[in-house]
Amino acid sequence: MFVFSLFLISCGRQKNKELFSYNIVGSDSIKIVSEGDRILSEGVIKNNDYNGLFKSYYPGGKVHEQGAMTNGRRIGLWKQFNEQGALTEAKSFYDDKVVCYLDKDDLDFRKIRLQRDSLEIEIPKYWNNEDVNGTSNVLLVIRKVINGAQFNPNLNVTQVSANGLTISSMVNFLKKRILTDYEDASIVFENAGVIDSTNAYEIGFKMTIEKTDVGAVVVCFLKKDKCYMITGMAMNDDKIGILKYKGVFEQVAASARVY
């Protein structure tokens, strides 16, 4: 599961400790756990369980922990903060179990405005920004250099004219292109989401590149007659694998804004 863009809305606080929820759209709602004037936690409820963004809070109101849940179980990237709001720990979950810890530096972002297009995006501060001059459709390439790694984690942003494409036709094109370009490629997950108030789609692949087992996360969305594709790739390895960087790639994608 992934959450590109999910907004929690506030509501009146209750004097007595209780659980309550209210509708946002359809069967989705926010459940807020409160004690007096203090909100302890809030999360998206769907199908009678937590499904979506979840946050817990310190007594002073700062976020203590946040991440996504599926059927009440933690999934994907979860972040913990101290009472001053600084990130203290980041880890990746699968089925409510920790599968790896992330480097905090990978989640220290800086906002950039790509000069060749009206796209604003947040990227890891300490990843190398590579030269993309002369590549007409490539807006950005960044890479994390890991000493001794066979394949360094990297992310690129590309843009093409939509030319009447729909998100569905774009997704089908991407699947066909990747499965054609890489003979052993296979799809491992697919998710729908929202970026910059428009529908988006995420596809996960695995493949072999230069005799290395590699995973890829591709996120695409259409905005203002253009199709944007954000692709992150990393080794499928326990220490520096795609599962570890999947949360980083999705955070970058979620930050995209077109002006």
Number of C-alpha atoms within 10 A of each C-alpha: 16 25 19 23 17 14 7 14 8 9 10 6 15 17 11 10 15 11 12 12 16 13 11 13 7 7 11 19 21 23 19 25 19 19 15 12 13 17 19 19 18 23 25 26 26 17 10 12 16 23 22 23 22 23 20 20 18 16 13 10 12 14 21 22 20 21 23 23 28 21 15 19 15 24 23 25 27 22 19 19 18 14 15 10 11 11 17 12 16 22 21 23 22 16 14 14 13 15 14 18 15 20 12 14 12 18 21 14 17 11 14 11 15 12 9 11 11 10 17 16 19 19 24 22 14 16 18 13 17 11 11 13 9 7 10 11 14 17 20 19 19 19 19 17 14 11 8 7 10 13 20 16 24 20 23 20 21 17 20 14 14 17 9 9 15 14 18 13 11 18 20 11 12 17 18 11 11 16 16 11 9 13 10 12 19 15 15 12 12 15 13 15 20 17 23 17 12 12 17 25 22 23 19 21 20 23 20 15 14 8 8 14 17 21 27 27 25 24 28 25 27 24 18 9 12 16 19 25 23 23 23 27 25 27 26 20 14 11 12 18 19 26 24 25 26 21 22 22 26 22 22 21 30 22 16 20 16 16 9
